[in-house]
């Protein structure tokens, strides 16, 4: 328990020490920083909102544009001969 006694003595010395002068106005400095951070957070929130609306608009516009069709071979397992079946790939015809 010797380390606990050392810790208790160190804490007692710290409690008896005078308060540093730099800590006198710490409350006002902290509150000033909190006020600045609120303004920055509000601006960031506005920017994120604008980007969300723009992304939503792009998505809606993209959904309205007609898609070009492409002919894709059917790969249904039970429907007819598949062009990618091993027999078609090895022999050359289904």
C-alpha positions in Angstrom: 0.0 0.0 0.0 3.0 2.3 -0.2 2.0 3.5 -3.7 -1.4 4.6 -2.4 0.3 6.6 0.4 2.5 8.3 -2.3 -0.6 9.0 -4.3 -2.4 10.5 -1.3 0.5 12.7 -0.5 0.8 13.9 -4.1 -2.9 14.7 -4.2 -2.7 16.6 -0.8 0.2 18.7 -2.2 -1.8 19.4 -5.3 -4.8 20.5 -3.2 -2.7 22.8 -1.2 -0.9 24.4 -4.2 -2.1 27.8 -5.4 -4.3 27.9 -8.6 -2.3 29.0 -11.7 -3.1 32.4 -13.0 -3.8 31.0 -16.5 -6.9 29.3 -15.1 -8.5 32.5 -13.9 -10.4 33.3 -17.1 -10.7 29.7 -18.4 -14.5 29.7 -18.2 -14.9 32.7 -20.4 -12.5 31.3 -23.0 -14.3 27.9 -23.0 -17.7 29.6 -23.4 -16.3 31.7 -26.2 -15.0 28.6 -28.1 -18.4 26.9 -27.6 -20.1 29.9 -29.2 -17.8 29.8 -32.2 -18.3 26.1 -32.7 -22.1 26.5 -32.8 -21.7 28.9 -35.7 -19.4 26.5 -37.5 -21.7 23.6 -36.9 -24.7 25.5 -38.2 -22.8 26.4 -41.4 -21.7 22.8 -41.9 -25.3 21.6 -41.4 -26.5 24.0 -44.1 -23.8 22.7 -46.5 -24.8 19.1 -45.9 -28.5 20.0 -46.4 -27.7 21.7 -49.8 -25.6 18.7 -50.9 -28.5 16.3 -49.9 -31.0 18.3 -52.0 -28.7 18.4 -55.0 -28.0 14.6 -54.7 -31.8 13.9 -54.5 -32.4 16.1 -57.6 -29.7 14.3 -59.6 -31.2 10.9 -58.5 -34.7 11.9 -59.6 -33.5 13.3 -62.9 -31.5 10.1 -63.5 -34.6 8.0 -62.8 -36.6 10.0 -65.4 -34.1 9.6 -68.2 -34.8 6.7 -70.6 -32.3 3.9 -70.3 -30.9 2.3 -73.4 -31.7 -1.4 -73.8 -29.0 -3.9 -74.5 -29.5 -7.5 -75.7 -28.4 -9.9 -73.1 -28.5 -13.6 -73.5 -30.8 -15.4 -71.1 -29.0 -17.2 -68.3 -32.1 -18.9 -66.9 -31.1 -22.4 -65.6 -34.3 -24.2 -66.8 -35.0 -22.2 -70.0 -33.4 -23.5 -73.1 -29.7 -23.8 -74.0 -27.5 -21.2 -72.5 -24.7 -19.6 -74.6 -22.4 -19.9 -71.6 -23.0 -23.6 -71.0 -19.8 -25.7 -70.9 -21.0 -27.7 -73.9 -21.5 -24.5 -75.9 -18.2 -23.1 -74.9 -16.2 -26.2 -75.7 -17.9 -27.4 -78.8 -18.9 -24.0 -80.2 -22.7 -24.6 -80.6 -25.5 -25.5 -78.2 
